[in-house]
């Protein structure tokens, strides 16, 4: 069985392929009466849109969203919201060699092993093109939790990280890397350019913070807020690691170092640290929720790589077409969308149980 739906109360299903006529999402469980139009969704898609700089794929997609259902007189009706984005710049002929041999690191072989059939054009369903639908759905989710601010940025590309002391929130939207450190952004121009010209690719680390999440959202054990966030981010194409709070670094700390000490505050405890990333026992503490996401290098590269054909014969493959030299860059709005979708779902779940 294939799963294309995520969420419990606030649910979304994505559909479509990289080189099909269109792709989109159906959002179900959205409360009625929320003001919603295409103008509320388009700005988020514009942040993810390809072809905006030489550091991303040069596929030219306007990513114009169409709102097909679930809204009447400018407000949600409580019925399924259908969103559609047309594909207008496919070049399927670039993938003729992918039909014959598998791209290492991509989903080609895994899809063949599961289904015995695959859409090789641009990777079909396994393409990062699918994430446009997630961003559209995430725009709806943001309207369900307007008190929450979800903000992501790129922390590192190719192992070169920002200087935390130079963090400038205002700089994130002023460069093509969603980078809060202007000096790092300048370095990354040369790094990503070099990888692109060499026909290679680079990995990246994206950090996302959600502020304004009240204490109490989430659930213990099998529906922990951190496990839901991890599942959401791990479902994104090219993601190979997720950390909440200090993550793996917490394993090197002592109990005293890792404790998020508390003192009396005006509206509940005042925390002196946030090693837990805003979640304890699977439930939000009211602190900023912090998630780090590791994106692997783009698997579609021009550099020839050893592989096998569908018949099992040894060969090499160099992937033609237009690809991101660092897929993690455009992963920023996708991570934000998935975090927003989880938090909208958790808000409705909390209301259902606790009023």
Backbone torsions as a table, in degrees:
resi	resn	phi	psi	omega
1	UNK	NA	137.3	178.9
2	UNK	-101.3	139.2	-178.1
3	UNK	-109.2	119.9	178.9
4	UNK	-123.5	11.1	-177.9
5	UNK	-120.9	139.8	179.1
6	UNK	-132.3	143.1	177.4
7	UNK	111.9	165.9	-177.7
8	UNK	-113.0	-59.2	175.6
9	UNK	-98.8	-52.8	173.0
10	UNK	-89.6	102.7	-172.2
11	UNK	-116.0	149.8	172.8
12	UNK	-139.3	145.6	176.8
13	UNK	-122.6	128.3	176.0
14	UNK	-101.2	154.7	-180.0
15	UNK	-145.9	160.1	175.2
16	UNK	106.5	163.1	-178.9
17	UNK	-124.8	166.9	-175.9
18	UNK	-57.6	-40.9	-175.8
19	UNK	-115.0	18.3	173.1
20	UNK	-78.2	178.7	-178.9
21	UNK	-67.2	-27.4	-178.1
22	UNK	-164.0	168.8	170.5
23	UNK	-141.7	167.7	-177.8
24	UNK	-179.2	-168.2	-178.2
25	UNK	-144.8	150.5	170.1
26	UNK	-116.8	118.5	-179.9
27	UNK	-101.0	124.8	-179.3
28	UNK	-124.0	150.0	179.6
29	UNK	89.9	5.9	177.8
30	UNK	-71.1	131.9	178.5
31	UNK	-59.9	149.9	178.3
32	UNK	-77.0	160.1	172.6
33	UNK	87.4	3.9	179.4
34	UNK	-86.7	130.0	177.9
35	UNK	-64.6	125.5	-177.1
36	UNK	-149.5	131.4	174.1
37	UNK	-144.0	172.6	177.2
38	UNK	-61.2	-29.0	179.3
39	UNK	-67.4	-20.9	176.3
40	UNK	-78.8	-19.1	-175.2
41	UNK	-101.0	-38.7	-171.0
42	UNK	-58.3	-41.4	-179.1
43	UNK	-58.2	-34.2	179.7
44	UNK	-72.2	-38.1	175.7
45	UNK	-66.3	-34.4	179.5
46	UNK	-64.2	-31.6	178.4
47	UNK	-67.9	-30.4	-178.3
48	UNK	-92.5	-15.0	-170.2
49	UNK	-54.7	137.3	-179.9
50	UNK	-74.4	166.6	172.6
51	UNK	76.3	16.8	-177.3
52	UNK	-89.0	-12.5	175.9
53	UNK	-156.8	170.9	179.8
54	UNK	-74.2	-4.6	-177.7
55	UNK	-93.0	2.6	178.0
56	UNK	-128.6	172.7	177.3
57	UNK	-55.8	144.1	-179.2
58	UNK	-91.8	10.8	172.3
59	UNK	-60.9	128.9	-174.4
60	UNK	-99.1	92.9	179.3
61	UNK	-118.1	121.6	178.0
62	UNK	-69.6	-22.5	179.4
63	UNK	52.0	45.7	176.6
64	UNK	-79.1	123.5	-176.7
65	UNK	-88.8	143.4	172.8
66	UNK	-117.7	130.2	179.9
67	UNK	-97.2	108.9	-168.7
68	UNK	-99.4	-22.2	-176.8
69	UNK	-160.4	170.1	174.1
70	UNK	86.1	2.6	-179.3
71	UNK	-133.1	135.1	176.7
72	UNK	-138.0	128.4	-178.5
73	UNK	52.4	39.4	173.1
74	UNK	82.8	6.1	-179.6
75	UNK	-132.5	148.9	179.0
76	UNK	-65.2	144.8	-176.9
77	UNK	-101.4	-7.0	-175.4
78	UNK	91.8	-4.7	177.7
79	UNK	-97.4	170.0	-176.3
80	UNK	-56.9	134.6	178.0
81	UNK	-99.3	117.3	-178.5
82	UNK	-103.2	127.8	-177.8
83	UNK	-121.9	135.3	-178.5
84	UNK	-132.6	139.9	178.0
85	UNK	-129.9	119.6	-179.1
86	UNK	-78.5	143.8	169.5
87	UNK	-91.4	127.2	-175.6
88	UNK	-126.7	-4.4	-174.1
89	UNK	-133.8	50.5	177.4
90	UNK	-82.3	147.1	171.8
91	UNK	-132.7	75.8	-172.7
92	UNK	-63.5	-27.2	-179.0
93	UNK	-62.9	-22.1	178.9
94	UNK	-65.4	-14.4	-173.0
95	UNK	-110.0	19.2	-178.7
96	UNK	-62.4	-35.9	179.3
97	UNK	-73.0	-25.4	179.1
98	UNK	-70.2	-23.3	176.9
99	UNK	-67.4	-22.8	-173.9
100	UNK	-102.2	-26.8	-176.7
101	UNK	-140.1	158.1	-175.7
102	UNK	-90.5	139.4	173.2
103	UNK	-84.3	118.6	177.8
104	UNK	-59.0	136.5	179.9
105	UNK	87.9	-16.6	178.2
106	UNK	-92.7	179.6	-176.1
107	UNK	-90.7	8.3	-174.4
108	UNK	-54.3	-56.3	-176.6
109	UNK	-66.3	-41.7	-177.6
110	UNK	-61.7	-41.4	177.8
111	UNK	-65.1	-41.9	178.4
112	UNK	-62.5	-41.0	-179.2
113	UNK	-64.6	-35.6	-178.0
114	UNK	-80.4	-50.4	-170.3
115	UNK	-101.4	-21.2	-174.9
116	UNK	72.5	12.9	-176.3
117	UNK	-164.8	143.9	179.4
118	UNK	-154.2	153.8	172.9
119	UNK	-91.1	103.8	-174.8
120	UNK	-82.4	-8.8	-176.6
121	UNK	-70.0	104.6	179.5
122	UNK	67.1	12.3	-178.3
123	UNK	92.4	-4.6	177.0
124	UNK	59.4	-124.6	-177.2
125	UNK	-72.6	-24.3	-177.5
126	UNK	-83.7	-1.6	179.9
127	UNK	-71.0	148.1	175.0
128	UNK	-65.8	-9.1	174.9
129	UNK	-58.1	-29.8	-179.6
130	UNK	-59.9	-25.1	-175.0
131	UNK	-68.9	-16.2	175.1
132	UNK	-58.8	-39.1	179.5
133	UNK	-65.5	-35.8	178.4
134	UNK	-65.5	-40.6	-179.7
135	UNK	-64.7	-38.9	177.4
136	UNK	-63.3	-45.0	178.0
137	UNK	-64.7	-38.2	179.2
138	UNK	-63.4	-30.9	176.9
139	UNK	-63.4	-37.0	175.9
140	UNK	-67.5	-42.0	-179.2
141	UNK	-59.8	-38.6	179.9
142	UNK	-58.9	-33.3	-178.9
143	UNK	-73.4	-21.3	177.9
144	UNK	-76.8	-29.2	-179.6
145	UNK	-125.3	65.0	-175.0
146	UNK	-65.2	-17.7	179.7
147	UNK	-76.8	-9.8	-176.8
148	UNK	-101.4	134.5	174.1
149	UNK	-107.5	121.4	178.6
150	UNK	-109.2	121.1	-173.7
151	UNK	-137.5	125.6	180.0
152	UNK	-124.9	161.1	177.7
153	UNK	-155.4	166.1	174.8
154	UNK	-89.2	126.2	-179.1
155	UNK	-94.5	-31.0	-177.9
156	UNK	-155.6	146.8	172.3
157	UNK	-130.8	127.4	178.5
158	UNK	58.1	29.6	179.3
159	UNK	86.7	-5.0	179.0
160	UNK	-95.2	111.2	-172.8
161	UNK	-99.8	160.4	175.6
162	UNK	-70.5	164.7	171.6
163	UNK	-92.3	111.3	-178.3
164	UNK	-55.4	-29.6	-179.5
165	UNK	-70.3	-18.7	-178.9
166	UNK	-99.5	12.1	-175.6
167	UNK	-61.1	127.1	179.3
168	UNK	-135.4	106.6	-178.1
169	UNK	-57.5	-37.5	-177.8
170	UNK	-66.2	-21.5	-177.7
171	UNK	-79.0	-17.0	-173.8
172	UNK	-58.1	-38.7	-176.4
173	UNK	-96.6	13.9	-177.6
174	UNK	-109.7	2.1	179.2
175	UNK	-139.9	161.8	-173.8
176	UNK	-75.1	0.6	-176.0
177	UNK	-108.2	2.5	-172.7
178	UNK	52.5	44.9	-173.0
179	UNK	-103.7	129.4	-179.6
180	UNK	-85.6	1.9	-178.4
181	UNK	-122.9	102.6	-176.3
182	UNK	-56.1	-34.3	179.6
183	UNK	-66.7	-40.9	177.7
184	UNK	-66.1	-39.5	178.8
185	UNK	-60.0	-39.5	178.4
186	UNK	-65.0	-40.0	177.9
187	UNK	-65.6	-39.8	-175.7
188	UNK	-67.4	-25.9	176.4
189	UNK	-57.3	-46.1	179.6
190	UNK	-70.1	-40.5	-177.0
191	UNK	-64.4	-48.9	-177.4
192	UNK	-71.5	-37.3	176.1
193	UNK	-58.8	-43.7	-179.1
194	UNK	-63.5	-41.7	178.5
195	UNK	-65.4	-41.5	-179.5
196	UNK	-63.0	-46.3	-178.3
197	UNK	-67.7	-28.1	178.6
198	UNK	-82.9	-3.5	-177.6
199	UNK	74.1	22.6	-178.1
200	UNK	-112.0	-164.1	-179.2
201	UNK	-154.7	168.0	-176.6
202	UNK	-133.2	152.5	173.6
203	UNK	-89.3	172.3	-178.6
204	UNK	-153.6	159.5	173.5
205	UNK	-117.3	126.8	177.8
206	UNK	-111.2	135.1	176.8
207	UNK	-112.7	139.1	177.9
208	UNK	-131.7	134.4	175.5
209	UNK	-120.4	136.1	174.8
210	UNK	-118.0	117.6	179.0
211	UNK	-111.2	153.9	-178.4
212	UNK	90.8	4.7	176.9
213	UNK	-78.3	119.8	-176.8
214	UNK	-73.1	152.4	174.1
215	UNK	-60.4	136.3	176.7
216	UNK	114.9	-22.5	176.7
217	UNK	-67.7	144.1	-179.2
218	UNK	113.9	-170.8	-178.3
219	UNK	-158.4	153.4	178.7
220	UNK	-76.2	162.3	170.7
221	UNK	59.0	-98.2	-165.2
222	UNK	-90.6	-0.7	175.3
223	UNK	-135.8	39.9	-179.4
224	UNK	-58.0	143.2	178.2
225	UNK	-59.5	-40.8	-179.6
226	UNK	-69.2	-34.0	177.6
227	UNK	-70.6	-34.4	176.5
228	UNK	-67.1	-41.8	178.0
229	UNK	-65.0	-41.8	179.4
230	UNK	-63.5	-44.2	178.8
231	UNK	-62.2	-41.3	-179.6
232	UNK	-62.5	-45.7	-177.6
233	UNK	-73.7	-35.9	177.7
234	UNK	-67.1	-20.0	179.4
235	UNK	-78.1	-10.7	-179.6
236	UNK	-74.4	138.6	178.9
237	UNK	-54.3	135.6	174.8
238	UNK	77.0	0.0	177.8
239	UNK	-82.4	130.5	-179.1
240	UNK	-124.4	0.9	178.4
241	UNK	-162.0	143.9	178.4
242	UNK	-138.2	134.4	174.8
243	UNK	-124.7	143.0	172.9
244	UNK	-109.6	126.8	-178.0
245	UNK	63.7	-133.1	-179.8
246	UNK	-73.0	-17.6	175.9
247	UNK	56.1	-129.0	-176.8
248	UNK	-64.2	-27.4	179.5
249	UNK	-63.5	-25.8	179.7
250	UNK	-64.6	-25.1	-179.6
251	UNK	-67.8	-17.4	179.8
252	UNK	-95.9	-0.2	-177.0
253	UNK	-97.0	159.3	170.0
254	UNK	-85.1	169.0	178.3
255	UNK	-60.1	-38.5	179.3
256	UNK	-66.8	-39.3	-179.1
257	UNK	-69.4	-33.9	-174.0
258	UNK	-85.6	-14.6	-176.5
259	UNK	-68.1	133.6	173.0
260	UNK	-91.4	84.8	-175.4
261	UNK	-59.0	149.8	-177.1
262	UNK	-126.8	147.8	173.1
263	UNK	-131.1	161.2	178.0
264	UNK	-61.5	136.5	178.6
265	UNK	-127.6	175.2	-177.5
266	UNK	-68.1	-36.4	-178.2
267	UNK	-126.4	57.8	-176.9
268	UNK	101.5	-170.0	-176.7
269	UNK	-63.5	145.0	170.7
270	UNK	-102.7	115.5	-176.6
271	UNK	-82.9	141.6	178.9
272	UNK	-96.0	-8.3	178.0
273	UNK	-157.6	171.0	-179.4
274	UNK	-142.4	51.6	178.8
275	UNK	-64.3	-28.1	-176.4
276	UNK	-81.4	-4.4	178.7
277	UNK	69.2	29.7	175.1
278	UNK	82.1	11.3	-177.9
279	UNK	-137.5	131.0	175.9
280	UNK	-134.1	127.5	-179.6
281	UNK	64.0	23.5	-179.4
282	UNK	85.0	4.3	-174.8
283	UNK	-124.5	139.8	-179.5
284	UNK	-62.7	142.0	179.4
285	UNK	-98.7	-7.9	-174.8
286	UNK	97.1	-12.0	174.6
287	UNK	-79.5	166.8	175.4
288	UNK	-57.5	133.4	175.0
289	UNK	-86.5	126.9	-173.9
290	UNK	-124.3	124.9	-178.0
291	UNK	-128.7	134.0	174.4
292	UNK	-112.4	136.7	-174.1
293	UNK	-129.6	128.1	-179.2
294	UNK	-100.7	122.3	175.8
295	UNK	-102.2	130.6	176.2
296	UNK	-74.9	165.4	173.7
297	UNK	-62.4	147.5	177.5
298	UNK	-55.0	131.5	-176.5
299	UNK	-77.4	-27.2	179.3
300	UNK	-82.8	105.3	-177.6
301	UNK	-131.9	157.4	179.8
302	UNK	-80.8	-17.1	178.3
303	UNK	-68.6	128.0	178.9
304	UNK	-62.4	134.5	-179.0
305	UNK	-130.3	142.7	178.7
306	UNK	-67.2	139.0	179.1
307	UNK	-157.0	-166.9	175.7
308	UNK	-132.5	156.7	175.3
309	UNK	-82.6	174.6	176.8
310	UNK	-62.7	-23.3	179.0
311	UNK	-88.9	0.4	176.7
312	UNK	88.1	13.1	180.0
313	UNK	-90.5	144.5	-179.7
314	UNK	-69.0	139.5	178.0
315	UNK	-161.2	-175.7	173.1
316	UNK	-124.8	154.5	178.0
317	UNK	-139.5	136.0	170.8
318	UNK	-124.6	121.6	-171.8
319	UNK	-83.9	119.2	174.0
320	UNK	-78.1	-176.7	177.7
321	UNK	100.8	-171.1	-175.7
322	UNK	-116.8	119.1	-173.1
323	UNK	-136.6	155.9	177.1
324	UNK	-72.4	126.0	173.9
325	UNK	-67.8	-18.6	174.6
326	UNK	-147.7	97.0	-174.1
327	UNK	-66.2	-21.1	-179.8
328	UNK	-64.9	-23.0	-179.8
329	UNK	-61.7	-54.6	179.0
330	UNK	-77.9	-0.9	173.5
331	UNK	-73.1	-16.0	-177.7
332	UNK	-59.2	-55.4	179.0
333	UNK	-66.4	-23.6	178.1
334	UNK	-72.0	-43.9	176.2
335	UNK	-60.8	-44.8	177.3
336	UNK	-56.5	-43.6	-178.2
337	UNK	-62.9	-44.8	-177.8
338	UNK	-66.8	-37.2	176.6
339	UNK	-64.3	-43.8	179.2
340	UNK	-63.0	-39.8	179.9
341	UNK	-64.0	-42.2	177.7
342	UNK	-64.5	-43.9	-176.7
343	UNK	-68.3	-35.6	175.0
344	UNK	-63.0	-42.7	178.0
345	UNK	-62.4	-43.8	-178.7
346	UNK	-67.2	-35.5	177.7
347	UNK	-62.0	-43.8	-179.4
348	UNK	-71.9	-36.0	176.1
349	UNK	-64.3	-42.0	179.5
350	UNK	-64.1	-42.3	178.5
351	UNK	-62.8	-38.2	-178.5
352	UNK	-65.5	-37.4	-177.3
353	UNK	-89.1	-41.0	-169.4
354	UNK	-110.0	-3.9	178.3
355	UNK	77.6	NA	NA
